[in-house]
Each structure stands twice: as C-alpha cells, then as structure tokens.
Amino acid sequence: MSLEEQFTVFPTMETKRLLLRPMVAEDAEAHFSFFPDPVLQQGIRGGFIPQSVEQTRGIIEKFSQAYSQRASLAWGIALKENNQIIGGIDLTNFVNRKMADLGFYLARRCWNQGYMTEAVSQIVRFSFERAELNRLQATVAIENIASIRVLQKTGFTQEGLLREYAMGSEFGDVYLFSILRREYRSGS
Ligand SMILES: CC(C)(COP(=O)(O)OP(=O)(O)OC[C@H]1O[C@@H](n2cnc3c(N)ncnc32)[C@H](O)[C@@H]1OP(=O)(O)O)[C@@H](O)C(=O)NCCC(=O)NCCS
C-alpha cells in the first residue's frame, strides 16, 4: 500500500478503546467543547483554536477538503463505547509523500489514561505499514511534558532543540522528535 491509496477510502481504524475516524459536521459540538480550556490551548498554541461551534464546523469542513485534495489526513479520536469525539490527530505537510508532521490533542477530562499513547501508536503503525512513509516528525514545546512522554513512549527520538520557534504569534523553544521507518521495523 502507499500514501496515495489512503486517499481513496478514508482509513478509519480501531484500537483497544478508540475509534480513529473522519470527523463530520455532527461532531462539531463535541469537538468544540474541549477547546475553551486554557491548558489545552497552551499545548496547541500556534494551531487554530475555534471560538464557536460554527467555526468548529468550518474546521471539520477544511479537514474534509484537505483530504479530498490529498494534502493531509485528520482523524477524530472517538471513544469506542459511545462514538463521542474526545480529540484529534493528524498527519500534515507531506514531503515527497514520504515524510509527514504529526499533531494531536485531547479533551482535558481524558488526559493521563493512556489514550493518546494508544492513538499515536496506531498512527505510527499506519504511517509505516500502510502509508509507506519513511519519517514522521513532531515539534513540541519544551515544557509540554505530557506530549514529550507520549512521543517517547511511542518510539520517537528527540533530535534537537529549535530555538524561538514560531508558534502562531508567539515564539518558544521546541524539541524536534522523529521516528524513522527502519526504527519502527527494528522495534527500537
Ligand atoms: C499531550 C496530550 C495529547 C496527552 O494525552 P494523554 O492521553 O493524556 O497522554 P497519555 O495518557 O497517553 O500519556 C501521558 C504521559 O505523560 C505523563 N504526564 C502528564 N503530565 C505530566 C507531568 N506534568 N509531569 C510528568 N509526566 C506527566 C503521564 O504520566 C503519561 O506518562 P506515563 O504513561 O509514563 O505515566 C494531552 O495532554 C493534550 O491534549 N495536551 C494539549 C494539546 C497538546 O499539547 N498537544 C500536543 C502538541 S505537540
């Protein structure tokens, strides 16, 4: 399989407790509900933060357009038990169809239960086994301990420190993490 094949039928996936699926307009309310949280906003600074359910609907529509244009893959993270959206995870900025940036966020009420580790592990597997990527990378603010832990637990290596990296209108130091296909294969 290749990355291109993932743009014919959306790659919905299951993990033990989660469903990684496309977001639809009906998810807008649930998706918006966790954004007004300042602690979550601090984690995703630089990313777009919706201010209303209506704006969230617009974001969901953009995810869908980007998928149609084969530009990015954005999954809603839903609990299997009720199909309710509790977060999102995406692959963007494909380079030569072999490299991508990983981004993720989760409603605060669901933190520290291993959900994001479960979702990222599945996206790593997908990236190398189904999309045939060679490298996944993620930038994370140096004070974002939870994200750093998630990346460490899922096999990413810290490559470097990017100083005063632009995050929206702010600057801040970030770590660059990556995982390579050969590392995933070797199970390291
Ligand atoms: C980052 C985020 C997705 C993590 O999701 P999660 O489901 O809570 O992650 P997990 O439960 O799988 O793992 C979190 C790990 O961080 C650890 N952790 C969390 N806060 C911590 C802290 N203040 N100090 C030390 N460890 C901490 C947890 O103990 C856990 O590690 P462990 O399993 O070794 O105990 C969530 O915190 C979030 O959405 N943050 C805001 C958005 C964000 O930062 N996105 C990423 C941008 S790069």
The ligand as a Tripos MOL2 file, in Angstrom:
@<TRIPOS>MOLECULE
LIG
   48    50     1     0     0
SMALL
NO_CHARGES

@<TRIPOS>ATOM
      1 C1         -0.4650   15.7960   25.1360 C.3       1 LIG1
      2 C2         -1.7760   15.0780   25.3220 C.3       1 LIG1
      3 C3         -2.3680   14.7650   23.9800 C.3       1 LIG1
      4 C4         -1.5060   13.7760   26.0860 C.3       1 LIG1
      5 O1         -2.6180   12.9040   26.0220 O.3       1 LIG1
      6 P1         -2.8620   11.7510   27.1070 P.3       1 LIG1
      7 O2         -3.8950   10.8280   26.5950 O.co2     1 LIG1
      8 O3         -3.0860   12.3800   28.4360 O.co2     1 LIG1
      9 O4         -1.4470   11.0140   27.1050 O.3       1 LIG1
     10 P2         -1.1090    9.6080   27.7820 P.3       1 LIG1
     11 O5         -2.0310    9.3620   28.9290 O.co2     1 LIG1
     12 O6         -1.0760    8.5690   26.7120 O.co2     1 LIG1
     13 O7          0.3840    9.8330   28.2790 O.3       1 LIG1
     14 C5          0.7060   10.9880   29.0550 C.3       1 LIG1
     15 C6          2.0040   10.7500   29.7940 C.3       1 LIG1
     16 O8          2.5020   11.9810   30.2830 O.3       1 LIG1
     17 C7          2.6830   11.8900   31.6820 C.3       1 LIG1
     18 N1          2.4640   13.2250   32.2510 N.ar      1 LIG1
     19 C8          1.4000   14.0390   32.0720 C.ar      1 LIG1
     20 N2          1.5930   15.1930   32.7360 N.ar      1 LIG1
     21 C9          2.7990   15.1010   33.3400 C.ar      1 LIG1
     22 C10         3.5620   15.9620   34.1730 C.ar      1 LIG1
     23 N3          3.1200   17.1740   34.4970 N.pl3     1 LIG1
     24 N4          4.7600   15.5300   34.6010 N.ar      1 LIG1
     25 C11         5.2380   14.3100   34.2570 C.ar      1 LIG1
     26 N5          4.5520   13.4380   33.4720 N.ar      1 LIG1
     27 C12         3.3600   13.8420   33.0360 C.ar      1 LIG1
     28 C13         1.6750   10.8550   32.1260 C.3       1 LIG1
     29 O9          2.0060   10.3230   33.3850 O.3       1 LIG1
     30 C14         1.8410    9.8410   30.9820 C.3       1 LIG1
     31 O10         3.0640    9.1450   31.0880 O.3       1 LIG1
     32 P3          3.1960    7.6700   31.7450 P.3       1 LIG1
     33 O11         2.2880    6.7750   30.9840 O.co2     1 LIG1
     34 O12         4.6270    7.3440   31.5820 O.co2     1 LIG1
     35 O13         2.7760    7.7860   33.1600 O.co2     1 LIG1
     36 C15        -2.7650   15.9500   26.1230 C.3       1 LIG1
     37 O14        -2.1260   16.2980   27.3240 O.3       1 LIG1
     38 C16        -3.1690   17.2080   25.3670 C.2       1 LIG1
     39 O15        -4.0970   17.1850   24.5570 O.2       1 LIG1
     40 N6         -2.4820   18.3690   25.6270 N.am      1 LIG1
     41 C17        -2.8070   19.6320   24.9670 C.3       1 LIG1
     42 C18        -2.5260   19.6160   23.4940 C.3       1 LIG1
     43 C19        -1.0960   19.2790   23.1870 C.2       1 LIG1
     44 O16        -0.2060   19.5610   23.9610 O.2       1 LIG1
     45 N7         -0.9070   18.6900   22.0150 N.am      1 LIG1
     46 C20         0.3980   18.2780   21.5460 C.3       1 LIG1
     47 C21         1.1190   19.3790   20.8270 C.3       1 LIG1
     48 S1          2.7080   18.7800   20.3070 S.3       1 LIG1
@<TRIPOS>BOND
     1     1     2 1
     2     2     3 1
     3     2     4 1
     4     2    36 1
     5     4     5 1
     6     5     6 1
     7     6     7 2
     8     6     8 1
     9     6     9 1
    10     9    10 1
    11    10    11 2
    12    10    12 1
    13    10    13 1
    14    13    14 1
    15    14    15 1
    16    15    16 1
    17    15    30 1
    18    16    17 1
    19    17    18 1
    20    17    28 1
    21    18    19 ar
    22    18    27 ar
    23    19    20 ar
    24    20    21 ar
    25    21    22 ar
    26    21    27 ar
    27    22    23 1
    28    22    24 ar
    29    24    25 ar
    30    25    26 ar
    31    26    27 ar
    32    28    29 1
    33    28    30 1
    34    30    31 1
    35    31    32 1
    36    32    33 2
    37    32    34 1
    38    32    35 1
    39    36    37 1
    40    36    38 1
    41    38    39 2
    42    38    40 1
    43    40    41 1
    44    41    42 1
    45    42    43 1
    46    43    44 2
    47    43    45 1
    48    45    46 1
    49    46    47 1
    50    47    48 1
@<TRIPOS>SUBSTRUCTURE
     1 LIG1         1 GROUP 0 **** ****
